[in-house]
Amino acid sequence: MDSIFLLGTQDGSLTMFLRRLGYSVIESREGFQVSDLVSSAAMDLILIDGRVAGDARQLCALFRAQQSTKSVPIVCISGSGQDPGPLPAASGSDGPVDIEIVQEPFTVGALASRIALTLRLRKLAGNDERKGSLAEINANLRDHNSRYKKELVEARAIQQSLLPISLPRDGRFDLAVSYQPLDEVGGDWYFASTRPTGAISLHIADVSGHGLSAAFIGSMAKLAMTAADREQPHDLLAEMNRLLAPQIPSGRFVTMGSCLYEPKSGDLRWARAGHPPALIFRRASGTVNSLRGEGFAVGFFEDSRYTVVEDRLEIGDALLLFTDGITEAQDRSGDAFGQHRLSTALAAAGSHKPCADMLGSILDSFDNFRGERLIRDDVTLLLLKRSA
């Protein structure tokens, strides 16, 4: 965890934002000598708010004179119209390297990005070795890249272990899935299992964002589902939300759809937490209907409640669960695939075919629509068809 020494600011939102990003923030306290704090605390970056702290040049000179901080990068906030003048460099340096000025107006996010970039460059240059050669920097980059790839492989293995090894099989229904993560690891997640009562439990989820952080929260959702241990979809979502809401970082959430299917009767119960509605293809009429239900995404409010919608599949009918990666994907003109095109593709997929072939037909329609336009989100489809 990188440590930031914050001097002079009175902006509580900045301190909170940096801590939420994972930094350890050391704040100067009134009546405490800066030189004493510098000698007693390890720090990776110094952030000076010159609007409050006073003479930025004098403070920078103080830090540069200290053995422990002479090579630590400094970011100095300057008020609108203020000119801190030339800032001192570290002893033996050719210029004022590692001292950056950020002037008003600026956003907290932009300042945090500048801090993150400064820390990253410092590490790539060899942990305080500011005159590292290009070859050394390239070697460090290769090492970081190798470790990152290894971490991705490990994260993908963990995520795959949370998905079902196999799907439930029964002569009364057919079930298939298509799972296409955008990155090595994705934010989409699905599960299917047979309950002790013989009912089939189906779940599909989409974590906000994608990549490693989304995959991690998706794994949390799977573990919360196991811990919740509820059979009815609306009860399951409510208990999962109760467990997850206090743990998910601010600004992140999980949309989810949950279904309980009875193979004997074709009855199903569906609930959703901010997720796209499920689609039902009716073989008798050749039409597609949507299953809705109400409820906030998991992670918004600890006391969220979810409504349940009941329906029934007749023989030949099919139920499609999906994430918005497919409906929000665009063609080269910027048009979204949308739920209407997805419904049309489902109706045209041929209910006489196995579910795997039906999914293949839907994805062919999807690929033909988007042409060469890249997918910008994970795409997951879960299709169940009543056979008998």
TORKOL-4160 file (C-alpha; in steps of 0.2 Angstrom, whole numbers, padded with zeros to 4 digits, m for minus):
388
<pt num="1" X="0000" Y="0000" Z="0000"/>
<pt num="2" X="0007" Y="0017" Z="m0005"/>
<pt num="3" X="0009" Y="0030" Z="0008"/>
<pt num="4" X="0005" Y="0048" Z="0005"/>
<pt num="5" X="0010" Y="0062" Z="0017"/>
<pt num="6" X="m0003" Y="0076" Z="0015"/>
<pt num="7" X="0002" Y="0093" Z="0021"/>
<pt num="8" X="m0009" Y="0108" Z="0023"/>
<pt num="9" X="m0026" Y="0103" Z="0015"/>
<pt num="10" X="m0043" Y="0106" Z="0023"/>
<pt num="11" X="m0052" Y="0096" Z="0010"/>
<pt num="12" X="m0059" Y="0081" Z="0019"/>
<pt num="13" X="m0066" Y="0074" Z="0002"/>
<pt num="14" X="m0049" Y="0073" Z="m0005"/>
<pt num="15" X="m0042" Y="0063" Z="0010"/>
<pt num="16" X="m0057" Y="0052" Z="0010"/>
<pt num="17" X="m0056" Y="0049" Z="m0009"/>
<pt num="18" X="m0037" Y="0044" Z="m0008"/>
<pt num="19" X="m0041" Y="0032" Z="0006"/>
<pt num="20" X="m0055" Y="0024" Z="m0004"/>
<pt num="21" X="m0043" Y="0022" Z="m0018"/>
<pt num="22" X="m0032" Y="0011" Z="m0006"/>
<pt num="23" X="m0018" Y="0024" Z="m0001"/>
<pt num="24" X="m0012" Y="0026" Z="0016"/>
<pt num="25" X="m0014" Y="0044" Z="0020"/>
<pt num="26" X="m0003" Y="0052" Z="0033"/>
<pt num="27" X="m0009" Y="0070" Z="0038"/>
<pt num="28" X="0001" Y="0083" Z="0047"/>
<pt num="29" X="m0007" Y="0088" Z="0063"/>
<pt num="30" X="m0008" Y="0106" Z="0071"/>
<pt num="31" X="0007" Y="0109" Z="0083"/>
<pt num="32" X="0017" Y="0095" Z="0076"/>
<pt num="33" X="0034" Y="0099" Z="0068"/>
<pt num="34" X="0035" Y="0093" Z="0050"/>
<pt num="35" X="0053" Y="0088" Z="0052"/>
<pt num="36" X="0048" Y="0076" Z="0066"/>
<pt num="37" X="0035" Y="0068" Z="0056"/>
<pt num="38" X="0046" Y="0066" Z="0041"/>
<pt num="39" X="0059" Y="0057" Z="0051"/>
<pt num="40" X="0047" Y="0045" Z="0059"/>
<pt num="41" X="0036" Y="0040" Z="0045"/>
<pt num="42" X="0039" Y="0031" Z="0028"/>
<pt num="43" X="0031" Y="0039" Z="0013"/>
<pt num="44" X="0030" Y="0036" Z="m0006"/>
<pt num="45" X="0023" Y="0053" Z="m0011"/>
<pt num="46" X="0021" Y="0071" Z="m0003"/>
<pt num="47" X="0006" Y="0081" Z="m0007"/>
<pt num="48" X="0007" Y="0099" Z="m0002"/>
<pt num="49" X="m0008" Y="0110" Z="m0003"/>
<pt num="50" X="0000" Y="0127" Z="m0006"/>
<pt num="51" X="m0016" Y="0136" Z="m0004"/>
<pt num="52" X="m0016" Y="0132" Z="0015"/>
<pt num="53" X="0001" Y="0127" Z="0019"/>
<pt num="54" X="0010" Y="0143" Z="0014"/>
<pt num="55" X="0027" Y="0144" Z="0006"/>
<pt num="56" X="0028" Y="0129" Z="m0005"/>
<pt num="57" X="0046" Y="0133" Z="m0010"/>
<pt num="58" X="0052" Y="0133" Z="0008"/>
<pt num="59" X="0042" Y="0116" Z="0012"/>
<pt num="60" X="0050" Y="0108" Z="m0004"/>
<pt num="61" X="0067" Y="0114" Z="0002"/>
<pt num="62" X="0064" Y="0106" Z="0019"/>
<pt num="63" X="0059" Y="0089" Z="0011"/>
<pt num="64" X="0074" Y="0089" Z="m0001"/>
<pt num="65" X="0085" Y="0093" Z="0014"/>
<pt num="66" X="0080" Y="0077" Z="0023"/>
<pt num="67" X="0089" Y="0061" Z="0019"/>
<pt num="68" X="0073" Y="0051" Z="0020"/>
<pt num="69" X="0063" Y="0062" Z="0008"/>
<pt num="70" X="0076" Y="0070" Z="m0004"/>
<pt num="71" X="0070" Y="0058" Z="m0018"/>
<pt num="72" X="0052" Y="0056" Z="m0014"/>
<pt num="73" X="0041" Y="0064" Z="m0027"/>
<pt num="74" X="0031" Y="0079" Z="m0022"/>
<pt num="75" X="0014" Y="0086" Z="m0029"/>
<pt num="76" X="0010" Y="0104" Z="m0025"/>
<pt num="77" X="m0007" Y="0111" Z="m0026"/>
<pt num="78" X="m0006" Y="0129" Z="m0031"/>
<pt num="79" X="m0021" Y="0141" Z="m0030"/>
<pt num="80" X="m0028" Y="0150" Z="m0045"/>
<pt num="81" X="m0016" Y="0164" Z="m0050"/>
<pt num="82" X="m0002" Y="0158" Z="m0037"/>
<pt num="83" X="0015" Y="0156" Z="m0044"/>
<pt num="84" X="0026" Y="0146" Z="m0032"/>
<pt num="85" X="0042" Y="0150" Z="m0043"/>
<pt num="86" X="0056" Y="0138" Z="m0046"/>
<pt num="87" X="0056" Y="0123" Z="m0034"/>
<pt num="88" X="0071" Y="0115" Z="m0027"/>
<pt num="89" X="0078" Y="0099" Z="m0034"/>
<pt num="90" X="0085" Y="0084" Z="m0024"/>
<pt num="91" X="0104" Y="0085" Z="m0020"/>
<pt num="92" X="0114" Y="0079" Z="m0035"/>
<pt num="93" X="0099" Y="0081" Z="m0047"/>
<pt num="94" X="0100" Y="0090" Z="m0064"/>
<pt num="95" X="0084" Y="0099" Z="m0061"/>
<pt num="96" X="0067" Y="0100" Z="m0052"/>
<pt num="97" X="0062" Y="0082" Z="m0056"/>
<pt num="98" X="0048" Y="0074" Z="m0046"/>
<pt num="99" X="0040" Y="0090" Z="m0041"/>
<pt num="100" X="0024" Y="0093" Z="m0050"/>
<pt num="101" X="0012" Y="0108" Z="m0049"/>
<pt num="102" X="m0006" Y="0106" Z="m0050"/>
<pt num="103" X="m0016" Y="0123" Z="m0052"/>
<pt num="104" X="m0034" Y="0127" Z="m0049"/>
<pt num="105" X="m0046" Y="0123" Z="m0056"/>
<pt num="106" X="m0044" Y="0104" Z="m0055"/>
<pt num="107" X="m0055" Y="0089" Z="m0050"/>
<pt num="108" X="m0051" Y="0077" Z="m0036"/>
<pt num="109" X="m0052" Y="0063" Z="m0049"/>
<pt num="110" X="m0039" Y="0072" Z="m0060"/>
<pt num="111" X="m0027" Y="0075" Z="m0045"/>
<pt num="112" X="m0029" Y="0057" Z="m0040"/>
<pt num="113" X="m0024" Y="0051" Z="m0058"/>
<pt num="114" X="m0009" Y="0063" Z="m0057"/>
<pt num="115" X="m0004" Y="0055" Z="m0040"/>
<pt num="116" X="m0006" Y="0037" Z="m0047"/>
<pt num="117" X="0004" Y="0041" Z="m0062"/>
<pt num="118" X="0018" Y="0049" Z="m0052"/>
<pt num="119" X="0019" Y="0034" Z="m0041"/>
<pt num="120" X="0019" Y="0022" Z="m0055"/>
<pt num="121" X="0033" Y="0031" Z="m0064"/>
<pt num="122" X="0043" Y="0031" Z="m0048"/>
<pt num="123" X="0041" Y="0012" Z="m0046"/>
<pt num="124" X="0045" Y="0009" Z="m0065"/>
<pt num="125" X="0061" Y="0019" Z="m0063"/>
<pt num="126" X="0067" Y="0007" Z="m0049"/>
<pt num="127" X="0060" Y="0012" Z="m0032"/>
<pt num="128" X="0069" Y="0029" Z="m0029"/>
<pt num="129" X="0083" Y="0026" Z="m0042"/>
<pt num="130" X="0079" Y="0042" Z="m0053"/>
<pt num="131" X="0094" Y="0039" Z="m0065"/>
<pt num="132" X="0090" Y="0021" Z="m0070"/>
<pt num="133" X="0094" Y="0017" Z="m0088"/>
<pt num="134" X="0082" Y="0014" Z="m0101"/>
<pt num="135" X="0087" Y="m0005" Z="m0101"/>
<pt num="136" X="0083" Y="m0006" Z="m0082"/>
<pt num="137" X="0066" Y="0003" Z="m0084"/>
<pt num="138" X="0062" Y="m0009" Z="m0099"/>
<pt num="139" X="0067" Y="m0024" Z="m0088"/>
<pt num="140" X="0056" Y="m0018" Z="m0074"/>
<pt num="141" X="0042" Y="m0016" Z="m0086"/>
<pt num="142" X="0044" Y="m0034" Z="m0092"/>
<pt num="143" X="0044" Y="m0040" Z="m0074"/>
<pt num="144" X="0028" Y="m0031" Z="m0070"/>
<pt num="145" X="0020" Y="m0037" Z="m0086"/>
<pt num="146" X="0025" Y="m0055" Z="m0082"/>
<pt num="147" X="0018" Y="m0054" Z="m0064"/>
<pt num="148" X="0002" Y="m0046" Z="m0071"/>
<pt num="149" X="m0001" Y="m0060" Z="m0083"/>
<pt num="150" X="0003" Y="m0073" Z="m0070"/>
<pt num="151" X="m0010" Y="m0064" Z="m0058"/>
<pt num="152" X="m0023" Y="m0064" Z="m0073"/>
<pt num="153" X="m0021" Y="m0082" Z="m0075"/>
<pt num="154" X="m0023" Y="m0086" Z="m0057"/>
<pt num="155" X="m0038" Y="m0074" Z="m0056"/>
<pt num="156" X="m0046" Y="m0083" Z="m0071"/>
<pt num="157" X="m0043" Y="m0100" Z="m0063"/>
<pt num="158" X="m0052" Y="m0094" Z="m0047"/>
<pt num="159" X="m0066" Y="m0087" Z="m0057"/>
<pt num="160" X="m0068" Y="m0102" Z="m0067"/>
<pt num="161" X="m0069" Y="m0113" Z="m0051"/>
<pt num="162" X="m0084" Y="m0103" Z="m0046"/>
<pt num="163" X="m0094" Y="m0107" Z="m0061"/>
<pt num="164" X="m0103" Y="m0124" Z="m0062"/>
<pt num="165" X="m0092" Y="m0138" Z="m0068"/>
<pt num="166" X="m0107" Y="m0145" Z="m0078"/>
<pt num="167" X="m0125" Y="m0140" Z="m0081"/>
<pt num="168" X="m0140" Y="m0149" Z="m0074"/>
<pt num="169" X="m0146" Y="m0163" Z="m0086"/>
<pt num="170" X="m0164" Y="m0170" Z="m0087"/>
<pt num="171" X="m0174" Y="m0178" Z="m0101"/>
<pt num="172" X="m0188" Y="m0165" Z="m0097"/>
<pt num="173" X="m0178" Y="m0149" Z="m0101"/>
<pt num="174" X="m0162" Y="m0144" Z="m0111"/>
<pt num="175" X="m0150" Y="m0131" Z="m0104"/>
<pt num="176" X="m0135" Y="m0122" Z="m0112"/>
<pt num="177" X="m0124" Y="m0107" Z="m0109"/>
<pt num="178" X="m0113" Y="m0095" Z="m0118"/>
<pt num="179" X="m0100" Y="m0085" Z="m0108"/>
<pt num="180" X="m0089" Y="m0073" Z="m0117"/>
<pt num="181" X="m0079" Y="m0061" Z="m0104"/>
<pt num="182" X="m0072" Y="m0045" Z="m0112"/>
<pt num="183" X="m0055" Y="m0047" Z="m0103"/>
<pt num="184" X="m0045" Y="m0062" Z="m0096"/>
<pt num="185" X="m0057" Y="m0061" Z="m0081"/>
<pt num="186" X="m0075" Y="m0054" Z="m0082"/>
<pt num="187" X="m0088" Y="m0046" Z="m0072"/>
<pt num="188" X="m0102" Y="m0058" Z="m0078"/>
<pt num="189" X="m0106" Y="m0073" Z="m0068"/>
<pt num="190" X="m0119" Y="m0087" Z="m0069"/>
<pt num="191" X="m0124" Y="m0103" Z="m0060"/>
<pt num="192" X="m0136" Y="m0117" Z="m0062"/>
<pt num="193" X="m0140" Y="m0131" Z="m0050"/>
<pt num="194" X="m0152" Y="m0144" Z="m0045"/>
<pt num="195" X="m0160" Y="m0141" Z="m0028"/>
<pt num="196" X="m0164" Y="m0155" Z="m0015"/>
<pt num="197" X="m0183" Y="m0153" Z="m0020"/>
<pt num="198" X="m0179" Y="m0157" Z="m0038"/>
<pt num="199" X="m0181" Y="m0139" Z="m0044"/>
<pt num="200" X="m0168" Y="m0131" Z="m0055"/>
<pt num="201" X="m0160" Y="m0115" Z="m0049"/>
<pt num="202" X="m0154" Y="m0103" Z="m0062"/>
<pt num="203" X="m0144" Y="m0087" Z="m0059"/>
<pt num="204" X="m0135" Y="m0073" Z="m0069"/>
<pt num="205" X="m0126" Y="m0058" Z="m0063"/>
<pt num="206" X="m0117" Y="m0043" Z="m0070"/>
<pt num="207" X="m0105" Y="m0033" Z="m0059"/>
<pt num="208" X="m0103" Y="m0014" Z="m0064"/>
<pt num="209" X="m0086" Y="m0012" Z="m0073"/>
<pt num="210" X="m0075" Y="m0026" Z="m0079"/>
<pt num="211" X="m0058" Y="m0033" Z="m0076"/>
<pt num="212" X="m0050" Y="m0039" Z="m0060"/>
<pt num="213" X="m0060" Y="m0029" Z="m0048"/>
<pt num="214" X="m0076" Y="m0034" Z="m0056"/>
<pt num="215" X="m0071" Y="m0052" Z="m0056"/>
<pt num="216" X="m0067" Y="m0051" Z="m0038"/>
<pt num="217" X="m0084" Y="m0044" Z="m0033"/>
<pt num="218" X="m0092" Y="m0057" Z="m0044"/>
<pt num="219" X="m0083" Y="m0070" Z="m0034"/>
<pt num="220" X="m0090" Y="m0062" Z="m0018"/>
<pt num="221" X="m0108" Y="m0063" Z="m0026"/>
<pt num="222" X="m0106" Y="m0082" Z="m0029"/>
<pt num="223" X="m0100" Y="m0084" Z="m0011"/>
<pt num="224" X="m0114" Y="m0073" Z="m0004"/>
<pt num="225" X="m0127" Y="m0084" Z="m0014"/>
<pt num="226" X="m0120" Y="m0100" Z="m0006"/>
<pt num="227" X="m0120" Y="m0092" Z="0011"/>
<pt num="228" X="m0138" Y="m0085" Z="0008"/>
<pt num="229" X="m0145" Y="m0103" Z="0005"/>
<pt num="230" X="m0162" Y="m0098" Z="0000"/>
<pt num="231" X="m0173" Y="m0107" Z="m0013"/>
<pt num="232" X="m0185" Y="m0094" Z="m0018"/>
<pt num="233" X="m0178" Y="m0081" Z="m0030"/>
<pt num="234" X="m0184" Y="m0065" Z="m0021"/>
<pt num="235" X="m0179" Y="m0072" Z="m0004"/>
<pt num="236" X="m0161" Y="m0076" Z="m0011"/>
<pt num="237" X="m0159" Y="m0059" Z="m0018"/>
<pt num="238" X="m0164" Y="m0050" Z="m0002"/>
<pt num="239" X="m0152" Y="m0061" Z="0008"/>
<pt num="240" X="m0138" Y="m0059" Z="m0004"/>
<pt num="241" X="m0140" Y="m0040" Z="m0004"/>
<pt num="242" X="m0140" Y="m0040" Z="0015"/>
<pt num="243" X="m0124" Y="m0049" Z="0016"/>
<pt num="244" X="m0115" Y="m0040" Z="0001"/>
<pt num="245" X="m0121" Y="m0022" Z="0003"/>
<pt num="246" X="m0110" Y="m0017" Z="0018"/>
<pt num="247" X="m0095" Y="m0025" Z="0009"/>
<pt num="248" X="m0096" Y="m0019" Z="m0009"/>
<pt num="249" X="m0085" Y="m0003" Z="m0012"/>
<pt num="250" X="m0095" Y="0013" Z="m0015"/>
<pt num="251" X="m0100" Y="0015" Z="m0033"/>
<pt num="252" X="m0099" Y="m0003" Z="m0037"/>
<pt num="253" X="m0115" Y="m0015" Z="m0038"/>
<pt num="254" X="m0121" Y="m0031" Z="m0045"/>
<pt num="255" X="m0136" Y="m0033" Z="m0056"/>
<pt num="256" X="m0143" Y="m0051" Z="m0055"/>
<pt num="257" X="m0158" Y="m0062" Z="m0061"/>
<pt num="258" X="m0163" Y="m0077" Z="m0051"/>
<pt num="259" X="m0175" Y="m0091" Z="m0057"/>
<pt num="260" X="m0183" Y="m0107" Z="m0050"/>
<pt num="261" X="m0189" Y="m0119" Z="m0062"/>
<pt num="262" X="m0200" Y="m0135" Z="m0059"/>
<pt num="263" X="m0196" Y="m0148" Z="m0072"/>
<pt num="264" X="m0212" Y="m0158" Z="m0068"/>
<pt num="265" X="m0224" Y="m0144" Z="m0071"/>
<pt num="266" X="m0215" Y="m0131" Z="m0081"/>
<pt num="267" X="m0219" Y="m0118" Z="m0067"/>
<pt num="268" X="m0206" Y="m0105" Z="m0064"/>
<pt num="269" X="m0203" Y="m0091" Z="m0052"/>
<pt num="270" X="m0192" Y="m0076" Z="m0057"/>
<pt num="271" X="m0185" Y="m0061" Z="m0047"/>
<pt num="272" X="m0172" Y="m0048" Z="m0053"/>
<pt num="273" X="m0161" Y="m0035" Z="m0044"/>
<pt num="274" X="m0159" Y="m0021" Z="m0057"/>
<pt num="275" X="m0155" Y="m0034" Z="m0071"/>
<pt num="276" X="m0163" Y="m0035" Z="m0088"/>
<pt num="277" X="m0179" Y="m0044" Z="m0089"/>
<pt num="278" X="m0179" Y="m0063" Z="m0094"/>
<pt num="279" X="m0187" Y="m0068" Z="m0111"/>
<pt num="280" X="m0199" Y="m0082" Z="m0114"/>
<pt num="281" X="m0202" Y="m0089" Z="m0131"/>
<pt num="282" X="m0219" Y="m0096" Z="m0134"/>
<pt num="283" X="m0219" Y="m0110" Z="m0147"/>
<pt num="284" X="m0237" Y="m0110" Z="m0149"/>
<pt num="285" X="m0238" Y="m0092" Z="m0154"/>
<pt num="286" X="m0221" Y="m0089" Z="m0160"/>
<pt num="287" X="m0220" Y="m0074" Z="m0149"/>
<pt num="288" X="m0208" Y="m0068" Z="m0136"/>
<pt num="289" X="m0213" Y="m0061" Z="m0119"/>
<pt num="290" X="m0203" Y="m0053" Z="m0105"/>
<pt num="291" X="m0202" Y="m0057" Z="m0086"/>
<pt num="292" X="m0199" Y="m0041" Z="m0076"/>
<pt num="293" X="m0201" Y="m0039" Z="m0057"/>
<pt num="294" X="m0194" Y="m0025" Z="m0047"/>
<pt num="295" X="m0179" Y="m0023" Z="m0035"/>
<pt num="296" X="m0163" Y="m0012" Z="m0034"/>
<pt num="297" X="m0146" Y="m0019" Z="m0039"/>
<pt num="298" X="m0137" Y="m0029" Z="m0025"/>
<pt num="299" X="m0126" Y="m0017" Z="m0016"/>
<pt num="300" X="m0137" Y="m0001" Z="m0016"/>
<pt num="301" X="m0147" Y="m0002" Z="0000"/>
<pt num="302" X="m0145" Y="m0015" Z="0014"/>
<pt num="303" X="m0164" Y="m0017" Z="0016"/>
<pt num="304" X="m0169" Y="m0019" Z="m0002"/>
<pt num="305" X="m0184" Y="m0030" Z="m0006"/>
<pt num="306" X="m0188" Y="m0040" Z="m0022"/>
<pt num="307" X="m0204" Y="m0045" Z="m0031"/>
<pt num="308" X="m0207" Y="m0062" Z="m0038"/>
<pt num="309" X="m0215" Y="m0065" Z="m0055"/>
<pt num="310" X="m0223" Y="m0082" Z="m0059"/>
<pt num="311" X="m0225" Y="m0090" Z="m0076"/>
<pt num="312" X="m0225" Y="m0107" Z="m0084"/>
<pt num="313" X="m0216" Y="m0115" Z="m0099"/>
<pt num="314" X="m0226" Y="m0126" Z="m0110"/>
<pt num="315" X="m0217" Y="m0140" Z="m0120"/>
<pt num="316" X="m0206" Y="m0132" Z="m0133"/>
<pt num="317" X="m0206" Y="m0115" Z="m0124"/>
<pt num="318" X="m0189" Y="m0107" Z="m0120"/>
<pt num="319" X="m0182" Y="m0096" Z="m0106"/>
<pt num="320" X="m0167" Y="m0084" Z="m0110"/>
<pt num="321" X="m0157" Y="m0075" Z="m0096"/>
<pt num="322" X="m0144" Y="m0063" Z="m0102"/>
<pt num="323" X="m0133" Y="m0049" Z="m0097"/>
<pt num="324" X="m0134" Y="m0031" Z="m0105"/>
<pt num="325" X="m0117" Y="m0034" Z="m0114"/>
<pt num="326" X="m0127" Y="m0041" Z="m0129"/>
<pt num="327" X="m0142" Y="m0028" Z="m0129"/>
<pt num="328" X="m0130" Y="m0013" Z="m0127"/>
<pt num="329" X="m0118" Y="m0018" Z="m0140"/>
<pt num="330" X="m0118" Y="m0007" Z="m0156"/>
<pt num="331" X="m0116" Y="m0008" Z="m0174"/>
<pt num="332" X="m0104" Y="0003" Z="m0184"/>
<pt num="333" X="m0118" Y="0016" Z="m0185"/>
<pt num="334" X="m0120" Y="0017" Z="m0166"/>
<pt num="335" X="m0137" Y="0008" Z="m0165"/>
<pt num="336" X="m0138" Y="m0004" Z="m0151"/>
<pt num="337" X="m0143" Y="m0023" Z="m0153"/>
<pt num="338" X="m0157" Y="m0020" Z="m0140"/>
<pt num="339" X="m0170" Y="m0031" Z="m0132"/>
<pt num="340" X="m0181" Y="m0031" Z="m0148"/>
<pt num="341" X="m0167" Y="m0038" Z="m0159"/>
<pt num="342" X="m0163" Y="m0051" Z="m0146"/>
<pt num="343" X="m0181" Y="m0056" Z="m0145"/>
<pt num="344" X="m0182" Y="m0058" Z="m0164"/>
<pt num="345" X="m0166" Y="m0068" Z="m0164"/>
<pt num="346" X="m0173" Y="m0080" Z="m0150"/>
<pt num="347" X="m0189" Y="m0082" Z="m0160"/>
<pt num="348" X="m0180" Y="m0086" Z="m0176"/>
<pt num="349" X="m0168" Y="m0098" Z="m0167"/>
<pt num="350" X="m0179" Y="m0113" Z="m0170"/>
<pt num="351" X="m0186" Y="m0121" Z="m0154"/>
<pt num="352" X="m0185" Y="m0138" Z="m0162"/>
<pt num="353" X="m0166" Y="m0137" Z="m0161"/>
<pt num="354" X="m0155" Y="m0141" Z="m0145"/>
<pt num="355" X="m0152" Y="m0126" Z="m0134"/>
<pt num="356" X="m0134" Y="m0125" Z="m0139"/>
<pt num="357" X="m0138" Y="m0123" Z="m0157"/>
<pt num="358" X="m0152" Y="m0110" Z="m0153"/>
<pt num="359" X="m0138" Y="m0100" Z="m0144"/>
<pt num="360" X="m0127" Y="m0102" Z="m0159"/>
<pt num="361" X="m0141" Y="m0095" Z="m0170"/>
<pt num="362" X="m0144" Y="m0080" Z="m0158"/>
<pt num="363" X="m0125" Y="m0076" Z="m0157"/>
<pt num="364" X="m0124" Y="m0077" Z="m0176"/>
<pt num="365" X="m0137" Y="m0064" Z="m0178"/>
<pt num="366" X="m0128" Y="m0054" Z="m0165"/>
<pt num="367" X="m0112" Y="m0055" Z="m0174"/>
<pt num="368" X="m0120" Y="m0051" Z="m0191"/>
<pt num="369" X="m0127" Y="m0035" Z="m0183"/>
<pt num="370" X="m0112" Y="m0028" Z="m0175"/>
<pt num="371" X="m0100" Y="m0032" Z="m0190"/>
<pt num="372" X="m0083" Y="m0028" Z="m0186"/>
<pt num="373" X="m0087" Y="m0017" Z="m0171"/>
<pt num="374" X="m0078" Y="m0023" Z="m0155"/>
<pt num="375" X="m0088" Y="m0029" Z="m0140"/>
<pt num="376" X="m0086" Y="m0018" Z="m0125"/>
<pt num="377" X="m0093" Y="m0028" Z="m0111"/>
<pt num="378" X="m0095" Y="m0046" Z="m0106"/>
<pt num="379" X="m0108" Y="m0056" Z="m0115"/>
<pt num="380" X="m0117" Y="m0070" Z="m0106"/>
<pt num="381" X="m0133" Y="m0080" Z="m0111"/>
<pt num="382" X="m0142" Y="m0094" Z="m0102"/>
<pt num="383" X="m0155" Y="m0104" Z="m0111"/>
<pt num="384" X="m0167" Y="m0117" Z="m0104"/>
<pt num="385" X="m0181" Y="m0126" Z="m0115"/>
<pt num="386" X="m0194" Y="m0137" Z="m0109"/>
<pt num="387" X="m0193" Y="m0154" Z="m0118"/>
<pt num="388" X="m0207" Y="m0164" Z="m0110"/>
